[in-house]
């Protein structure tokens, strides 16, 4: 009996397993349906590969069919390439006799790598079609890609296969010095708004040189890339006020993935590093997005890093990490960082006025503002914090305590908060006796503090930190620290609002 059951099982299994290869098909009749009739492959830089996009093809008929051909309209000359149900076809361009079962579907994955010269001269679009069958049964799915021309800056590759590097202490990283007499790009220290820039590796400003970025400049950093300002070198960001949502006069630093799915992904590139010894650095109307550390500031030459009207969003570690630095910030907005939006660590001298520090990172460990005078294990371990002053600022976020003051004996630790809204909920009263957080009684360090009140930002997920008259930050600032214009050029009233934005009625 057991033998009979076993033989019956073998017969059934063999029948099931062989049915897929034995089906009979009829020719496609042009009745395929598609998940999209046009595939928009989002903007790519010239000669840089796109992301992969998906098309689903359905056979809704009762018949198993064979599609005689699936091909790109421009054939083997097309700049697009496909895989069809995992098959590569002829160079990813042409596929013949593709079977598709009744009531079934298949996937097509599409990519492109095209040059600006391949695009239409009037609109810079590169187009093609996926063609299914031919003649009366021909069906098309359109393909559209915007190609953007750019200036590419990258380390040189030598004849022996090695790549140009930069010395960083005892280490070396992939990188290069910007050249004011480059034979291809001309003066690489003068960044203009004529074309966007794409940087591979770390671009360094040489000693005794200044890199200047004019209003409207766009710089895109590849993974593990960034900008280093060397000893005695400087960086001047000369953005100006924009009048539209396109931020046409803002200088913008972000990653080189232009697809919408990457618009808010943290950690796509490295950092802007103002090294110890860099000097006279000024940043105005700068937006930094999706870095690991937005600004790493270590300058300790006595000059002040001036940061005005600047926004830093979605940093995987820190928005600003400052160590023994000297910074003056006005109309500064930092949102979302894996550890701290602003970290003033290892001493230094800091002053921030009319600035908004928020952190909605999905963690219980992040803070909006961290201030300390030490780094564990450093030599020496402590450095003097001569000033950490916050005037007319907002310090807020999703965590119960959005400010952390970490003091170690052996070095100065001077801080002051004037007319600031601070979220510090002191859950379980664990900080009740901590001398650093006596907001109501310590008049040396705290003046006119609004504690744990909602600033009612317009939309933090979209980095819109505008407030209206219902905000707890409305008209709570001191005119003694007034910056006349807010981050978008609105005139502040007296008394001013806290944070980087003057209040305005929210749009309906």
PLY file of the C-alpha trace (Angstrom):
ply
format ascii 1.0
element vertex 508
property float x
property float y
property float z
element edge 507
property int vertex1
property int vertex2
end_header
0.00 0.00 0.00
2.79 2.39 0.91
4.50 1.63 -2.42
1.31 2.50 -4.33
0.94 5.81 -2.47
4.58 6.64 -3.15
4.24 5.87 -6.88
1.04 7.97 -7.05
2.90 10.88 -5.38
5.72 10.62 -7.95
3.22 10.72 -10.84
1.38 13.77 -9.45
4.63 15.62 -8.72
6.01 14.92 -12.19
2.79 16.16 -13.79
2.78 19.41 -11.78
6.47 20.13 -12.38
6.28 19.52 -16.14
3.13 21.50 -16.93
4.92 24.91 -17.18
7.28 23.72 -19.92
4.62 21.91 -21.94
2.04 24.69 -22.39
1.04 25.74 -25.87
0.86 29.39 -26.78
-0.82 31.57 -29.36
0.66 34.73 -30.86
0.03 37.95 -28.98
-2.89 39.91 -30.41
-1.84 43.33 -29.15
-3.99 43.24 -26.00
-1.25 43.62 -23.40
-1.77 46.08 -20.58
0.91 47.94 -18.63
1.43 49.37 -15.16
2.43 52.67 -16.85
2.14 54.02 -20.36
5.17 56.30 -19.85
8.28 55.65 -17.73
9.90 58.84 -16.48
13.48 58.07 -15.50
14.24 61.07 -13.32
16.98 63.57 -14.05
20.46 62.14 -14.46
23.82 63.74 -15.03
25.53 63.30 -18.35
27.17 59.84 -18.59
26.04 58.83 -15.08
23.81 55.76 -14.85
20.25 56.13 -13.64
18.41 54.17 -11.02
16.47 51.12 -12.18
12.79 51.59 -13.00
10.13 48.89 -13.22
7.37 48.20 -15.72
4.83 45.42 -15.23
3.28 43.82 -18.32
-0.05 41.96 -18.00
-1.66 39.27 -20.11
-5.29 39.50 -19.01
-6.56 37.10 -21.69
-7.47 33.45 -21.19
-4.73 32.31 -23.57
-1.06 31.58 -23.01
0.68 33.84 -25.49
4.04 34.44 -27.13
5.11 38.04 -27.68
7.14 37.91 -30.91
9.42 40.79 -29.86
10.04 43.23 -27.03
12.59 45.83 -28.08
13.73 49.39 -27.75
12.64 51.64 -30.59
16.20 52.80 -31.29
17.40 49.22 -31.24
21.02 48.55 -30.41
21.77 52.30 -30.57
19.42 53.09 -27.71
20.90 54.54 -24.52
18.34 52.60 -22.51
18.80 48.97 -21.49
16.36 46.41 -20.15
16.00 43.06 -18.51
12.80 41.12 -19.23
11.88 38.59 -16.55
15.56 38.28 -15.70
16.69 37.83 -19.32
19.33 40.12 -20.84
18.39 39.67 -24.51
20.58 41.25 -27.20
22.65 43.75 -25.18
19.53 44.53 -23.16
17.85 46.03 -26.23
15.99 43.26 -28.14
14.09 40.20 -26.89
12.39 37.64 -29.14
9.55 35.18 -28.52
8.77 35.98 -24.92
6.12 33.65 -23.42
3.48 34.93 -21.02
0.85 32.70 -19.41
-2.83 33.55 -19.26
-3.80 35.90 -16.45
-0.10 36.33 -15.67
2.42 39.16 -15.80
6.13 39.82 -16.29
8.54 42.49 -15.11
10.75 44.71 -17.23
13.53 46.70 -15.53
14.84 49.77 -17.34
18.01 51.87 -16.87
19.85 54.48 -18.90
23.25 56.08 -19.25
23.21 58.98 -21.72
25.25 62.02 -22.65
23.90 65.54 -22.90
24.63 65.36 -26.64
22.16 62.47 -26.93
19.31 64.64 -25.64
17.10 67.04 -27.57
18.85 70.39 -27.84
15.75 72.40 -26.91
14.61 70.58 -23.75
17.51 68.18 -22.92
15.15 65.20 -22.90
16.30 61.81 -24.12
13.41 59.62 -25.26
12.74 56.19 -26.69
10.04 53.51 -26.64
9.65 49.93 -25.52
7.93 48.30 -28.49
5.84 45.16 -28.04
5.28 43.18 -31.25
4.93 45.03 -34.56
2.51 45.96 -37.34
-1.16 45.99 -36.32
-0.30 44.48 -32.92
2.34 47.10 -32.05
2.07 48.55 -28.54
4.42 51.16 -27.08
5.50 52.32 -23.65
7.27 55.69 -23.77
10.63 56.32 -22.03
11.64 59.85 -20.99
14.79 61.07 -19.22
16.07 64.57 -18.54
19.83 64.79 -19.04
21.66 67.49 -17.08
25.09 68.68 -18.10
27.64 69.14 -15.33
31.26 69.84 -14.49
32.89 66.72 -13.04
35.70 67.06 -10.52
37.51 63.91 -9.45
40.93 62.47 -8.49
43.33 61.75 -11.33
43.96 58.12 -12.30
47.61 57.30 -12.96
49.14 54.96 -15.54
49.82 52.29 -12.90
46.12 52.14 -12.01
46.39 54.05 -8.72
44.28 57.09 -7.92
45.23 60.52 -6.60
44.96 60.77 -2.81
45.09 63.39 -0.07
47.17 62.99 3.11
45.01 63.20 6.24
47.33 62.78 9.21
48.82 59.32 8.86
46.07 58.22 6.48
45.29 58.83 2.83
41.88 59.25 1.25
40.72 59.44 -2.35
40.86 63.11 -3.20
42.57 65.96 -5.00
43.44 69.63 -4.69
41.33 72.10 -6.62
43.44 73.73 -9.35
43.02 77.36 -10.35
44.74 76.59 -13.68
43.17 73.26 -14.60
43.53 72.62 -18.37
39.94 71.34 -18.67
37.87 73.23 -16.10
39.87 76.44 -15.81
39.77 77.94 -12.31
38.35 75.18 -10.11
38.40 77.50 -7.09
35.70 79.70 -8.65
32.38 77.83 -8.52
29.75 79.45 -10.74
26.08 78.83 -11.44
26.60 78.09 -15.15
26.44 74.31 -14.63
26.10 72.06 -11.60
29.25 70.42 -10.23
29.62 66.72 -9.42
32.49 65.82 -7.08
34.02 62.36 -6.65
36.32 61.88 -3.67
37.32 64.81 -1.48
38.06 68.12 -3.20
40.56 70.16 -1.14
41.15 73.90 -1.13
44.95 74.32 -1.17
46.81 76.31 1.49
46.69 80.08 1.02
43.86 79.77 -1.51
40.15 80.61 -1.31
37.29 78.66 -2.89
34.41 80.97 -3.81
30.85 79.88 -4.57
28.67 82.41 -6.35
24.93 82.73 -5.79
22.93 79.90 -7.36
25.80 77.38 -7.43
24.80 73.70 -7.19
27.33 71.13 -5.98
26.55 67.39 -5.93
28.76 64.99 -4.00
29.10 61.30 -4.84
29.19 58.73 -2.03
32.23 59.12 0.26
32.96 62.57 -1.12
33.12 66.07 0.28
35.07 69.30 0.52
38.14 69.98 2.68
39.46 73.45 3.48
43.16 73.04 4.24
45.59 74.93 6.49
45.49 78.70 5.78
42.83 78.09 3.11
39.36 79.65 3.06
35.87 79.07 1.74
33.42 81.84 0.87
29.80 80.86 0.20
28.16 83.89 -1.41
24.53 82.86 -1.76
21.87 85.55 -1.72
18.18 85.80 -0.97
15.90 83.86 -3.34
12.44 84.99 -4.36
10.94 81.62 -5.39
10.69 78.09 -4.00
13.38 77.04 -6.48
15.97 78.77 -4.24
17.53 80.18 -7.38
20.13 82.26 -5.49
20.89 79.74 -2.75
24.10 77.73 -2.85
23.11 74.08 -2.44
25.31 71.15 -1.44
23.72 67.69 -1.76
24.25 64.17 -3.10
24.42 63.22 -6.77
21.32 61.01 -6.76
18.65 63.24 -8.28
15.71 60.82 -8.08
12.86 61.87 -5.75
13.33 58.70 -3.67
16.74 60.05 -2.60
15.65 63.61 -1.82
15.61 63.04 1.95
17.96 60.09 2.47
20.67 60.92 5.06
24.33 59.99 4.72
24.61 60.03 0.91
27.98 61.84 1.03
30.65 62.89 3.52
31.09 66.40 4.86
32.34 69.96 4.42
35.45 69.98 6.62
36.89 73.27 7.81
40.16 71.95 9.20
42.16 73.27 12.12
44.13 76.03 10.46
41.55 77.00 7.85
40.80 80.69 8.14
38.28 83.47 7.41
35.49 81.11 6.36
32.12 82.70 5.54
28.87 80.94 4.63
25.75 82.82 3.59
22.52 81.44 2.11
23.82 77.87 1.97
21.68 74.72 2.05
23.29 71.38 2.95
21.27 68.18 2.50
21.74 64.48 3.23
25.38 64.48 4.37
27.01 62.33 7.02
28.15 65.49 8.83
26.90 68.72 7.28
29.74 70.90 8.57
32.78 69.59 10.44
34.38 72.72 11.87
37.74 72.53 13.64
39.29 75.89 12.79
41.21 77.25 15.78
43.23 80.07 14.27
41.35 82.85 16.08
39.15 83.85 13.14
35.40 83.38 13.34
33.44 81.10 11.02
30.46 83.22 9.97
27.32 81.21 9.16
24.26 83.20 8.10
20.90 82.30 6.57
21.92 78.66 6.28
19.91 75.41 6.37
21.24 71.92 7.12
18.94 68.90 6.80
19.05 65.11 7.21
22.61 64.43 8.38
23.19 60.84 9.42
25.51 61.90 12.29
25.62 65.67 12.91
24.29 68.78 11.23
27.25 70.76 12.59
30.04 69.11 14.54
32.33 71.81 15.94
35.49 71.07 17.92
37.55 73.85 19.53
36.04 76.12 16.90
34.87 79.72 16.86
31.48 80.22 15.21
28.99 83.05 14.88
25.65 81.85 13.52
22.63 83.95 12.54
19.35 82.76 11.01
20.55 79.15 11.06
18.18 76.17 10.74
19.27 72.57 11.40
16.87 69.64 11.35
17.28 65.87 11.72
20.58 64.26 12.61
21.42 60.82 13.93
23.29 62.18 16.97
22.86 65.95 17.27
21.68 68.72 14.99
24.32 71.00 16.53
27.27 69.69 18.56
29.60 72.28 20.08
32.16 69.92 21.52
35.69 69.90 22.93
35.51 73.52 23.98
35.51 76.50 21.66
33.62 79.78 21.36
30.10 79.81 19.94
27.32 82.34 19.45
23.97 81.62 17.78
21.19 84.17 17.34
17.70 83.78 15.87
18.39 80.14 15.02
16.20 77.04 14.99
17.61 73.68 16.08
15.21 70.77 15.73
15.66 67.00 15.69
12.95 64.51 14.79
15.35 61.62 14.13
13.72 58.26 14.85
15.73 57.50 17.98
15.56 58.17 21.69
19.24 59.14 21.82
19.43 62.13 19.49
19.32 65.76 20.64
18.93 69.10 18.91
21.84 70.77 20.74
24.85 69.23 22.48
27.50 71.32 24.27
30.62 69.85 25.87
34.19 70.73 26.85
35.78 67.30 26.39
36.30 64.27 24.17
36.93 61.03 26.00
40.39 59.71 25.27
41.61 62.86 23.55
44.95 64.42 24.50
44.28 66.64 26.32
40.85 65.29 27.20
39.34 68.71 28.00
39.43 72.09 26.26
38.09 75.44 27.44
34.57 76.27 26.39
34.90 80.04 26.61
31.38 80.75 25.35
28.26 78.95 24.12
25.65 81.67 23.79
22.16 81.20 22.36
19.95 84.26 21.82
16.33 84.25 20.58
16.66 80.59 19.57
14.38 77.53 19.43
15.71 74.13 20.59
13.08 71.48 19.96
12.35 68.00 18.59
10.62 64.66 19.17
12.75 63.48 22.11
11.82 64.48 25.67
15.14 66.29 26.28
16.53 68.06 23.22
19.51 69.71 24.90
22.56 68.10 26.47
25.23 70.01 28.43
28.23 67.82 29.22
30.80 69.37 31.54
34.08 67.88 32.72
36.27 69.51 35.36
39.66 70.87 34.40
38.52 73.32 31.70
36.15 76.28 31.41
32.49 75.62 30.66
30.73 78.92 29.94
27.21 78.91 28.50
24.22 81.22 28.36
20.70 80.99 26.95
18.76 84.23 26.49
15.13 84.33 25.38
15.07 80.76 24.09
12.35 78.14 23.75
13.83 74.83 24.96
12.34 71.35 25.10
13.66 69.67 28.24
11.01 67.53 29.91
13.18 66.06 32.69
11.40 62.71 32.65
11.57 60.90 36.02
13.21 64.02 37.52
16.67 62.63 36.76
18.08 66.13 36.13
16.31 67.96 38.95
19.49 68.50 40.98
21.86 68.82 38.02
23.35 72.34 38.21
23.48 72.65 34.41
19.69 72.59 33.99
18.34 75.05 36.54
16.28 76.96 33.99
14.15 78.90 36.49
16.66 79.75 39.21
20.05 80.05 37.51
19.98 83.62 36.19
23.67 83.50 35.29
23.07 80.96 32.56
19.36 81.29 31.76
17.25 84.36 31.03
13.60 84.40 29.88
13.41 80.71 29.02
10.21 79.17 27.61
10.25 75.54 28.68
8.46 72.66 26.92
6.04 74.77 24.88
5.19 73.77 21.31
6.55 76.20 18.69
3.96 74.81 16.24
6.23 74.64 13.21
4.38 74.59 9.90
5.71 71.22 8.70
8.86 69.65 10.16
8.81 66.66 7.78
9.17 69.12 4.89
11.75 71.25 6.75
9.33 74.17 6.98
10.02 75.81 10.33
7.82 78.84 9.85
5.63 79.81 12.79
2.41 81.81 13.10
0.84 83.90 15.88
-0.31 80.78 17.77
3.27 79.64 18.36
4.79 79.74 21.84
7.77 81.44 20.13
5.64 84.35 18.88
6.97 87.76 20.01
9.04 86.21 22.82
12.46 87.44 21.65
14.53 90.32 22.96
15.27 93.32 20.74
18.74 93.36 22.32
19.63 90.43 20.05
17.57 91.45 17.03
18.69 90.41 13.54
16.59 92.83 11.39
15.72 90.33 8.61
14.80 86.68 9.01
16.23 83.80 6.96
13.96 84.53 3.98
14.25 88.31 4.11
11.15 89.21 6.12
11.48 92.19 8.45
11.33 91.25 12.10
9.00 93.14 14.41
9.73 94.29 17.97
9.61 92.24 20.08
10.84 89.66 17.58
9.81 86.04 17.32
12.19 83.30 18.38
13.98 81.21 15.80
15.05 81.83 12.22
11.60 82.78 10.87
9.45 85.83 11.48
5.81 84.75 11.95
3.50 84.58 8.97
-0.03 83.30 8.41
0.24 79.71 7.20
-1.08 79.02 3.68
-4.42 77.23 3.53
0 1
1 2
2 3
3 4
4 5
5 6
6 7
7 8
8 9
9 10
10 11
11 12
12 13
13 14
14 15
15 16
16 17
17 18
18 19
19 20
20 21
21 22
22 23
23 24
24 25
25 26
26 27
27 28
28 29
29 30
30 31
31 32
32 33
33 34
34 35
35 36
36 37
37 38
38 39
39 40
40 41
41 42
42 43
43 44
44 45
45 46
46 47
47 48
48 49
49 50
50 51
51 52
52 53
53 54
54 55
55 56
56 57
57 58
58 59
59 60
60 61
61 62
62 63
63 64
64 65
65 66
66 67
67 68
68 69
69 70
70 71
71 72
72 73
73 74
74 75
75 76
76 77
77 78
78 79
79 80
80 81
81 82
82 83
83 84
84 85
85 86
86 87
87 88
88 89
89 90
90 91
91 92
92 93
93 94
94 95
95 96
96 97
97 98
98 99
99 100
100 101
101 102
102 103
103 104
104 105
105 106
106 107
107 108
108 109
109 110
110 111
111 112
112 113
113 114
114 115
115 116
116 117
117 118
118 119
119 120
120 121
121 122
122 123
123 124
124 125
125 126
126 127
127 128
128 129
129 130
130 131
131 132
132 133
133 134
134 135
135 136
136 137
137 138
138 139
139 140
140 141
141 142
142 143
143 144
144 145
145 146
146 147
147 148
148 149
149 150
150 151
151 152
152 153
153 154
154 155
155 156
156 157
157 158
158 159
159 160
160 161
161 162
162 163
163 164
164 165
165 166
166 167
167 168
168 169
169 170
170 171
171 172
172 173
173 174
174 175
175 176
176 177
177 178
178 179
179 180
180 181
181 182
182 183
183 184
184 185
185 186
186 187
187 188
188 189
189 190
190 191
191 192
192 193
193 194
194 195
195 196
196 197
197 198
198 199
199 200
200 201
201 202
202 203
203 204
204 205
205 206
206 207
207 208
208 209
209 210
210 211
211 212
212 213
213 214
214 215
215 216
216 217
217 218
218 219
219 220
220 221
221 222
222 223
223 224
224 225
225 226
226 227
227 228
228 229
229 230
230 231
231 232
232 233
233 234
234 235
235 236
236 237
237 238
238 239
239 240
240 241
241 242
242 243
243 244
244 245
245 246
246 247
247 248
248 249
249 250
250 251
251 252
252 253
253 254
254 255
255 256
256 257
257 258
258 259
259 260
260 261
261 262
262 263
263 264
264 265
265 266
266 267
267 268
268 269
269 270
270 271
271 272
272 273
273 274
274 275
275 276
276 277
277 278
278 279
279 280
280 281
281 282
282 283
283 284
284 285
285 286
286 287
287 288
288 289
289 290
290 291
291 292
292 293
293 294
294 295
295 296
296 297
297 298
298 299
299 300
300 301
301 302
302 303
303 304
304 305
305 306
306 307
307 308
308 309
309 310
310 311
311 312
312 313
313 314
314 315
315 316
316 317
317 318
318 319
319 320
320 321
321 322
322 323
323 324
324 325
325 326
326 327
327 328
328 329
329 330
330 331
331 332
332 333
333 334
334 335
335 336
336 337
337 338
338 339
339 340
340 341
341 342
342 343
343 344
344 345
345 346
346 347
347 348
348 349
349 350
350 351
351 352
352 353
353 354
354 355
355 356
356 357
357 358
358 359
359 360
360 361
361 362
362 363
363 364
364 365
365 366
366 367
367 368
368 369
369 370
370 371
371 372
372 373
373 374
374 375
375 376
376 377
377 378
378 379
379 380
380 381
381 382
382 383
383 384
384 385
385 386
386 387
387 388
388 389
389 390
390 391
391 392
392 393
393 394
394 395
395 396
396 397
397 398
398 399
399 400
400 401
401 402
402 403
403 404
404 405
405 406
406 407
407 408
408 409
409 410
410 411
411 412
412 413
413 414
414 415
415 416
416 417
417 418
418 419
419 420
420 421
421 422
422 423
423 424
424 425
425 426
426 427
427 428
428 429
429 430
430 431
431 432
432 433
433 434
434 435
435 436
436 437
437 438
438 439
439 440
440 441
441 442
442 443
443 444
444 445
445 446
446 447
447 448
448 449
449 450
450 451
451 452
452 453
453 454
454 455
455 456
456 457
457 458
458 459
459 460
460 461
461 462
462 463
463 464
464 465
465 466
466 467
467 468
468 469
469 470
470 471
471 472
472 473
473 474
474 475
475 476
476 477
477 478
478 479
479 480
480 481
481 482
482 483
483 484
484 485
485 486
486 487
487 488
488 489
489 490
490 491
491 492
492 493
493 494
494 495
495 496
496 497
497 498
498 499
499 500
500 501
501 502
502 503
503 504
504 505
505 506
506 507
